[in-house]
């Protein structure tokens, strides 16, 4: 274990203070993201310097890492929001929304189809906030309230993140724990069964309370079973990088079948009068077809290897705090691969859309300037908030505050650690906005704690990634994306207030399941 400030109640509270400031300012005082992020960052700087022994050089390096990580995320946000605005200014988003409405008249099924299944499909190929940035605005056009659209997308697709982005978080937990993928992957899939069902039911509850849960239960159970089985099956086949993409695609198909069978007479929406659309669905969706194809193409090993050298990243030296907490050296930190990063793919999809719309005479004059102006208006406040929050997270990480928080949770829970273990994964995702980064931060800690307690390291490390996935639903950076794309800039608290209870409950269910597995059913599992 790393050295650092001694684990005491006072030090633990001080380590938690930046997070408390962030939560209270957003949820209680209703501050916007830029203001909340700035005061939380300042709190972390003060505590990191005067309590945890971070000198000016260490803090400067941590802030630089934070800006580098924020740049990675912000490029995606600006690209995704611009693509959406670009397509919207040409009338294509309305066509997509109207088409989705016509799949089923049942508004609840529309909500499940988009936020639970289709957003997860997008996570399978893109990730990094793209699913929320793409799907939530479409739901807005379909008639859902802004906060409902953002919250259902955030919670609904949170089950899909570990195996999403072609398995980025799945590969990271292997690197952090040295547990082979063919061992940890199937266990992750098994532990994801509960979040799959729970996120579907949560979407129902966000949409319409317990009445909607009752009405949507058959759809959630049937579709959830299909997705859970396919998630496990893809892992058993050795194709874990597709264990979000294929299950979510099967989920979309299952939901469409249910809409035409058992739910065909239970509509609570009103079908729009038929009118000649501005363009066909496939033309309207063509920018996203191109995006999907590009994302898949860049995952092909031969292609990724060809362009691997075209990347940018910063190197950071190893450094130690005055309290003895060691920070490892980093090479190509938050590396941006020029040809496979989502931002260039999003912009290329927009360029292709321009060509397609122009050739089909569907291009509207002024669409480019209108999209650019709308993107700037939406993204500038979000960018300030994300940058300060990520800088706060890196200061907490590099001064040892985050490590102390996690150790305090582990040491105080003892034999009940499996129940609380998912919340360590949630903490990592909350701080960084990334399941991948959460696994990097806490994968080894979960492994060592499991060894000390004499319980399965495989299950506990799998739980780390499951918790990190679920925790992305409340990560401020992801909430900011959802809020910005539905017009709720400065009102992020409205969205976060809706997502936190579901994240807490789902994580608890995962923890109870992990405790039963690790302490009762599979005691002999390594």
DRENBAKE-225085 format. One line per field, with one value per residue (C-alpha): x, y, z. Coordinates in Angstrom, 2 decimals. Example, Ala and Ser with C-alpha at 12.3 -4.5 7.8 and 13.67 -1.06 7.14 Angstrom:
<sebas>
xx: c(12.30; 13.67)
yy: c(-4.50; -1.06)
zz: c(7.80; 7.14)
</sebas>
This chain:
<sebas>
xx: c(0.00; 1.15; 2.38; 0.77; -1.19; -2.34; -5.86; -7.78; -11.37; -10.28; -8.06; -10.78; -13.32; -10.84; -10.20; -13.94; -14.45; -13.88; -16.52; -18.88; -18.40; -19.08; -22.24; -23.62; -23.06; -24.72; -27.55; -28.33; -27.27; -28.15; -24.89; -23.91; -21.08; -18.39; -18.87; -19.21; -16.20; -14.04; -14.77; -14.34; -11.02; -9.85; -10.87; -8.84; -5.80; -5.84; -6.32; -3.87; -1.17; -1.61; -2.86; -1.65; 1.80; 1.40; 4.06; 3.55; 5.26; 3.06; -0.07; 0.98; 1.56; -1.79; -3.56; -1.79; -2.96; -6.46; -6.41; -5.04; -7.80; -10.40; -9.17; -9.77; -13.36; -14.11; -13.08; -15.73; -18.39; -17.80; -17.71; -20.89; -22.83; -21.74; -22.76; -26.15; -26.71; -25.46; -27.91; -30.70; -30.34; -31.01; -34.20; -32.82; -33.23; -36.97; -37.16; -35.25; -37.47; -40.67; -39.48; -38.69; -42.12; -43.70; -41.96; -44.48; -47.19; -46.35; -44.30; -42.84; -41.49; -40.11; -38.26; -36.88; -35.96; -33.99; -32.41; -31.88; -31.24; -30.21; -28.00; -26.27; -25.75; -24.05; -21.94; -20.83; -19.22; -18.36; -18.71; -17.09; -20.38; -21.38; -24.50; -25.95; -24.98; -26.63; -29.72; -30.95; -31.54; -33.45; -35.67; -36.28; -37.59; -39.76; -41.57; -39.80; -39.05; -35.39; -34.53; -36.25; -34.40; -31.00; -31.60; -33.02; -30.08; -27.54; -29.07; -30.38; -27.07; -24.90; -24.95; -23.19; -20.05; -17.56; -17.80; -18.58; -16.16; -15.06; -14.16; -11.86; -12.77; -12.72; -9.15; -8.17; -9.34; -7.19; -4.15; -4.77; -5.33; -3.39; -6.49; -6.89; -9.90; -11.24; -11.57; -12.81; -14.95; -17.67; -17.91; -18.33; -21.12; -22.85; -22.63; -24.01; -27.29; -28.77; -27.74; -29.24; -32.65; -32.34; -31.42; -34.44; -36.78; -35.12; -35.87; -39.50; -39.61; -37.93; -40.47; -43.68; -43.18; -44.33; -47.24; -44.75; -42.61; -45.62; -46.54; -42.96; -42.02; -42.69; -40.65; -37.77; -37.68; -37.83; -35.42; -33.13; -32.87; -31.88; -29.22; -27.86; -27.54; -25.85; -23.43; -22.37; -22.38; -20.08; -17.63; -17.71; -17.01; -13.96; -15.47; -15.80; -15.19; -18.61; -20.37; -22.19; -22.64; -24.32; -26.53; -27.77; -28.50; -30.45; -32.23; -33.34; -34.70; -36.49; -38.06; -39.33; -40.91; -42.58; -43.94; -45.69; -46.97; -47.86; -47.74; -49.49; -52.79; -51.34; -50.34; -50.34; -49.02; -50.65; -49.38; -48.58; -50.61; -48.84; -47.06; -44.49; -41.11; -38.40; -36.19; -36.20; -35.05; -31.95; -30.78; -31.52; -29.62; -26.77; -24.34; -24.76; -24.46; -21.15; -20.13; -20.96; -19.02; -15.99; -16.00; -16.09; -13.44; -11.00; -11.33; -10.00; -6.51; -4.87; -6.37; -5.63; -2.06; -1.62; -2.51; -1.26; 1.78; -0.36; -1.05; -0.52; 0.06; 2.20; 4.82; 4.89; 7.67; 7.26; 6.83; 6.21; 4.28; 5.82; 3.74; 5.34; 2.53; 4.17; 2.78; 4.01; 5.51; 3.16; 3.99; 1.59; -0.93; -4.54; -3.24; -5.28; -5.04; -5.61; -7.45; -9.41; -10.36; -14.16; -13.84; -12.26; -14.75; -17.65; -16.36; -15.77; -19.33; -20.52; -18.48; -19.98; -23.44; -22.81; -21.90; -24.91; -27.41; -25.93; -26.11; -29.67; -30.62; -31.60; -28.95; -30.33; -28.37; -26.99; -26.97; -23.22; -23.10; -26.24; -24.78; -21.50; -23.20; -25.46; -22.49; -20.48; -23.44; -23.99; -20.41; -18.49; -20.04; -19.85; -16.18; -15.28; -17.13; -15.59; -12.05; -12.19; -13.84; -11.30; -8.46; -9.98; -10.10; -6.44; -5.33; -7.22; -5.68; -2.06; -2.01; -3.39; -6.83; -8.66; -6.55; -7.24; -11.00; -11.00; -8.85; -11.14; -14.16; -12.38; -11.00; -14.25; -16.46; -14.47; -16.40; -19.15; -16.67; -18.26; -21.48; -19.63; -17.09; -19.15; -19.18; -15.40; -15.89; -18.64; -16.27; -13.67; -16.18; -17.69; -14.30; -13.03; -16.19; -14.64; -15.10; -11.67; -9.98; -11.89; -10.43; -6.95; -7.34; -8.94; -8.49; -5.35; -6.93; -9.89; -7.49; -5.37; -8.39; -9.90; -6.63; -6.53; -10.14; -9.59; -12.39; -12.43; -10.21; -11.94; -15.39; -14.22; -12.23; -15.21; -17.38; -14.97; -15.68; -19.42; -19.55; -17.48; -19.91; -23.00; -21.28; -20.97; -24.67; -23.81; -20.38; -20.54; -18.78; -21.40; -24.26; -22.92; -22.99; -26.59; -27.63; -25.89; -27.43; -31.01; -30.74; -30.29; -26.97; -26.61; -29.36; -27.27; -28.58; -32.02; -30.52; -28.17; -30.98; -32.80; -29.84; -28.22; -30.94; -30.92; -27.12; -27.09; -29.78; -28.33; -24.85; -26.30; -27.97; -24.66; -22.90; -25.39; -25.05; -21.26; -21.40; -23.57; -21.23; -17.92; -18.84; -21.42; -21.65; -18.12; -15.77; -13.19; -13.02; -9.55)
yy: c(0.00; 3.59; 5.72; 9.04; 10.92; 8.69; 7.34; 9.14; 10.32; 13.95; 13.31; 11.22; 14.04; 16.56; 14.29; 14.09; 17.86; 18.80; 16.26; 17.52; 21.09; 20.02; 18.11; 20.75; 23.66; 21.85; 20.11; 22.47; 25.92; 25.29; 26.78; 26.24; 23.92; 26.60; 28.14; 24.79; 23.35; 26.37; 26.42; 22.64; 22.87; 25.63; 23.51; 20.58; 22.81; 24.18; 20.79; 19.10; 21.64; 22.19; 18.76; 16.17; 17.59; 18.57; 21.12; 23.69; 21.46; 18.45; 20.60; 22.16; 18.73; 17.49; 20.51; 19.92; 16.28; 17.50; 19.85; 17.09; 14.70; 17.45; 18.17; 14.54; 14.73; 18.26; 17.47; 14.73; 16.99; 19.81; 17.33; 15.50; 18.68; 20.24; 17.13; 17.16; 20.87; 20.49; 17.66; 19.45; 22.69; 20.65; 19.15; 15.62; 15.29; 15.89; 13.09; 10.72; 11.60; 11.17; 7.78; 6.55; 7.71; 5.65; 2.46; 2.46; 4.75; 3.67; 6.54; 4.29; 1.91; 4.84; 5.90; 2.39; 1.90; 5.13; 5.60; 1.96; 0.13; 2.59; 4.69; 1.47; 0.55; 3.91; 3.23; -0.01; 1.79; 5.26; 5.88; 8.84; 10.72; 10.34; 8.20; 10.87; 13.69; 11.92; 10.28; 12.83; 15.58; 13.13; 12.26; 15.97; 16.17; 13.10; 15.07; 14.06; 16.70; 17.86; 16.56; 13.23; 12.82; 13.51; 11.44; 8.38; 8.34; 8.68; 5.93; 3.76; 3.19; 3.00; -0.84; -0.81; 1.17; -1.48; -3.45; -0.35; 1.65; -1.71; -2.91; -0.10; -0.43; -4.24; -4.18; -1.64; -3.78; -6.58; -4.31; -2.98; -6.39; -8.81; -11.08; -12.58; -11.43; -14.93; -15.26; -11.85; -11.13; -13.78; -12.80; -9.17; -10.21; -12.23; -9.32; -6.99; -8.94; -7.01; -3.57; -4.44; -5.16; -2.34; 0.35; -0.62; -0.38; 2.89; 4.37; 3.39; 5.02; 8.24; 8.43; 7.73; 6.47; 3.08; 2.96; 3.01; 0.37; -1.94; -1.32; -1.68; -4.72; -7.34; -5.39; -4.88; -8.53; -9.93; -7.46; -7.47; -11.26; -11.11; -8.46; -10.14; -13.50; -12.00; -10.06; -13.31; -15.25; -12.78; -13.09; -16.87; -16.61; -14.47; -11.38; -9.15; -6.04; -6.70; -7.50; -4.16; -3.64; -6.99; -7.19; -3.62; -4.29; -7.41; -5.28; -2.76; -5.58; -7.21; -3.91; -3.33; -6.81; -6.20; -2.91; -4.75; -7.60; -7.39; -3.56; -2.78; -1.90; -0.10; 3.23; 6.30; 8.58; 10.05; 9.06; 12.05; 12.69; 11.35; 14.11; 14.10; 14.15; 16.60; 13.59; 9.84; 8.28; 6.67; 9.95; 11.75; 9.11; 8.88; 10.98; 8.47; 5.50; 6.98; 7.55; 3.94; 2.63; 4.79; 3.70; 0.04; 0.55; 2.19; -0.81; -3.19; -4.14; -3.61; -0.13; 0.92; -0.33; 1.61; 4.92; 4.20; 6.43; 9.48; 10.43; 13.20; 13.09; 14.55; 12.83; 13.44; 12.57; 10.53; 12.69; 12.22; 14.33; 15.54; 12.85; 10.13; 9.41; 8.35; 9.34; 7.21; 8.64; 8.86; 8.55; 9.91; 10.75; 10.94; 10.04; 11.30; 9.09; 11.53; 9.12; 7.07; 9.66; 10.24; 13.97; 13.64; 10.88; 13.13; 16.00; 13.72; 12.41; 16.04; 16.67; 13.58; 14.76; 18.09; 16.29; 13.96; 16.73; 18.98; 16.30; 15.43; 19.13; 18.92; 21.38; 24.50; 27.76; 29.04; 25.58; 25.65; 29.04; 28.28; 24.98; 26.64; 29.42; 26.96; 24.74; 27.60; 28.73; 25.20; 24.10; 27.04; 26.88; 23.08; 23.20; 25.45; 23.17; 19.96; 21.38; 22.57; 19.35; 17.09; 19.24; 18.80; 15.03; 14.85; 16.95; 14.59; 11.58; 12.79; 14.11; 10.82; 12.08; 9.62; 6.71; 7.65; 7.79; 4.32; 2.81; 4.34; 2.67; -0.68; -0.62; 0.45; -2.13; -5.31; -8.49; -6.37; -4.87; -6.56; -4.65; -1.32; -2.28; -0.98; 2.48; 2.66; 2.14; 4.77; 7.19; 6.79; 7.42; 10.35; 12.01; 11.33; 10.74; 7.50; 3.83; 3.26; 5.77; 4.40; 0.96; 2.43; 4.25; 1.51; -1.85; -2.70; -1.50; -3.85; -6.70; -6.13; -5.66; -8.93; -10.73; -9.33; -10.41; -13.84; -13.51; -13.90; -11.38; -12.15; -11.21; -8.10; -6.80; -7.48; -5.52; -2.59; -2.27; -2.82; -0.06; 2.21; 1.65; 2.40; 5.44; 7.15; 8.03; 10.60; 11.73; 15.54; 15.54; 13.16; 15.06; 18.24; 16.58; 15.49; 18.88; 20.83; 18.83; 19.30; 22.99; 22.76; 24.58; 25.93; 23.60; 20.43; 19.88; 19.05; 16.16; 14.97; 14.98; 12.50; 10.17; 9.89; 7.81; 5.19; 4.97; 4.47; 1.76; -0.12; -0.07; -1.45; -4.29; -5.05; -5.03; -7.42; -9.72; -9.56; -10.35; -13.42; -14.60; -13.89; -14.84; -17.59; -19.24; -19.02; -18.91; -21.07; -18.90; -17.31)
zz: c(0.00; -0.68; 2.18; 2.87; 5.49; 8.35; 8.13; 10.86; 11.00; 10.74; 7.72; 6.07; 6.50; 5.11; 2.12; 1.49; 1.84; -1.85; -2.89; -0.20; -1.42; -5.00; -4.11; -1.76; -4.11; -7.03; -5.18; -2.30; -3.45; -7.11; -8.36; -11.96; -12.93; -13.50; -10.05; -8.23; -10.02; -9.22; -5.48; -5.24; -7.06; -4.72; -1.69; -3.03; -3.62; -0.06; 1.60; -0.74; 0.08; 3.82; 4.98; 2.45; 1.71; -1.91; -2.90; -5.70; -8.29; -7.50; -7.59; -10.89; -12.41; -11.09; -12.58; -15.88; -15.87; -15.12; -18.09; -20.34; -19.26; -19.59; -23.12; -24.07; -22.83; -24.07; -27.62; -27.61; -26.10; -28.60; -31.49; -30.41; -29.68; -32.99; -34.94; -33.24; -33.90; -37.46; -38.15; -36.27; -38.25; -41.40; -39.97; -39.64; -35.87; -36.20; -38.76; -36.46; -33.51; -35.51; -36.79; -33.27; -32.12; -34.90; -33.72; -30.90; -29.61; -26.05; -24.58; -21.89; -24.51; -26.46; -23.30; -22.71; -26.35; -26.53; -23.10; -22.08; -25.35; -28.06; -25.76; -24.67; -28.32; -28.84; -25.73; -27.32; -30.22; -28.97; -25.24; -23.48; -23.15; -26.80; -26.03; -23.75; -26.10; -29.05; -27.52; -24.96; -27.56; -29.78; -26.82; -26.35; -29.90; -29.20; -26.51; -23.28; -20.66; -20.65; -17.16; -17.87; -21.17; -19.59; -16.42; -18.20; -20.62; -17.81; -15.68; -18.51; -20.28; -17.13; -17.21; -20.56; -19.81; -18.64; -21.88; -23.94; -26.09; -27.43; -23.93; -22.75; -19.05; -19.26; -20.50; -17.85; -14.91; -16.27; -16.41; -12.90; -11.27; -13.52; -13.67; -17.18; -19.17; -19.72; -15.93; -14.83; -17.92; -17.35; -13.67; -14.61; -16.98; -14.24; -11.80; -14.46; -14.62; -11.68; -13.04; -16.42; -14.91; -12.35; -14.89; -17.00; -14.02; -13.00; -16.42; -15.95; -12.52; -13.70; -16.51; -14.60; -11.04; -9.79; -12.22; -15.08; -13.34; -13.16; -16.79; -18.04; -15.94; -18.67; -21.23; -18.78; -17.69; -21.23; -22.81; -19.75; -19.87; -23.54; -22.90; -19.75; -21.50; -24.55; -22.32; -20.65; -23.92; -25.68; -22.79; -22.97; -26.69; -25.93; -27.56; -24.50; -26.59; -28.14; -24.84; -24.90; -28.63; -29.40; -26.25; -26.77; -30.43; -29.42; -26.82; -29.46; -31.59; -28.65; -27.62; -31.16; -31.21; -27.85; -29.15; -31.96; -29.78; -26.08; -25.95; -29.20; -27.50; -24.47; -25.94; -23.75; -26.46; -29.51; -32.93; -35.08; -38.18; -41.23; -43.12; -45.82; -44.05; -44.98; -45.75; -45.22; -41.96; -43.44; -44.92; -41.64; -39.69; -42.22; -40.09; -37.27; -39.64; -40.71; -37.09; -36.18; -39.18; -38.37; -34.71; -35.71; -38.39; -35.96; -33.63; -36.30; -35.15; -38.53; -38.85; -35.26; -35.62; -38.86; -37.22; -33.69; -34.05; -34.81; -31.22; -28.71; -24.99; -22.22; -20.07; -16.32; -13.85; -10.69; -7.62; -3.91; -1.42; 1.84; 3.57; 1.45; -1.02; -4.28; -7.67; -10.56; -13.70; -16.69; -20.37; -22.98; -20.26; -21.50; -24.95; -27.88; -30.96; -33.80; -36.08; -33.52; -30.90; -31.10; -31.86; -35.35; -36.14; -35.10; -37.23; -40.20; -39.84; -39.93; -43.10; -44.74; -43.68; -45.41; -48.64; -48.43; -47.64; -50.32; -53.00; -51.99; -51.98; -48.31; -47.14; -45.47; -45.86; -42.58; -40.97; -40.39; -38.70; -36.71; -35.49; -34.51; -32.56; -30.74; -29.89; -28.42; -26.31; -24.97; -24.48; -23.01; -19.49; -19.57; -20.56; -17.63; -15.21; -16.51; -16.52; -12.91; -11.70; -13.39; -12.04; -8.58; -9.09; -10.15; -7.17; -4.87; -6.59; -6.67; -3.10; -1.74; -0.76; -3.02; -1.82; 1.81; 1.13; -0.36; 2.42; 5.02; 3.43; 3.22; 6.77; 8.39; 6.68; 7.39; 6.54; 5.01; 2.56; -0.51; 0.13; 0.12; -2.54; -5.50; -3.94; -4.30; -8.02; -7.94; -6.18; -8.90; -11.67; -9.81; -9.51; -13.03; -15.10; -16.35; -15.52; -17.06; -14.76; -11.76; -12.48; -12.75; -9.43; -7.34; -9.07; -7.10; -3.84; -4.31; -5.05; -1.94; 0.32; -0.91; -0.16; 3.38; 4.00; 2.44; -0.12; -3.90; -5.66; -8.97; -7.68; -5.86; -8.83; -11.09; -8.64; -8.92; -12.63; -12.19; -9.56; -11.76; -14.62; -12.52; -10.99; -14.36; -14.06; -11.37; -12.57; -12.82; -16.19; -17.63; -15.97; -17.55; -20.98; -20.50; -19.17; -21.93; -24.76; -23.52; -22.68; -18.91; -18.63; -15.10; -13.85; -13.55; -10.03; -11.45; -13.39; -10.64; -8.08; -10.32; -10.95; -7.49; -5.76; -8.53; -8.53; -4.75; -4.83; -7.81; -6.25; -3.01; -4.91; -6.64; -3.25; -1.66; -4.64; -4.36; -0.62; -1.26; -4.01; -2.23; 1.33; 0.87; -2.55; -3.99; -1.01; -2.80; -5.92; -6.16)
</sebas>
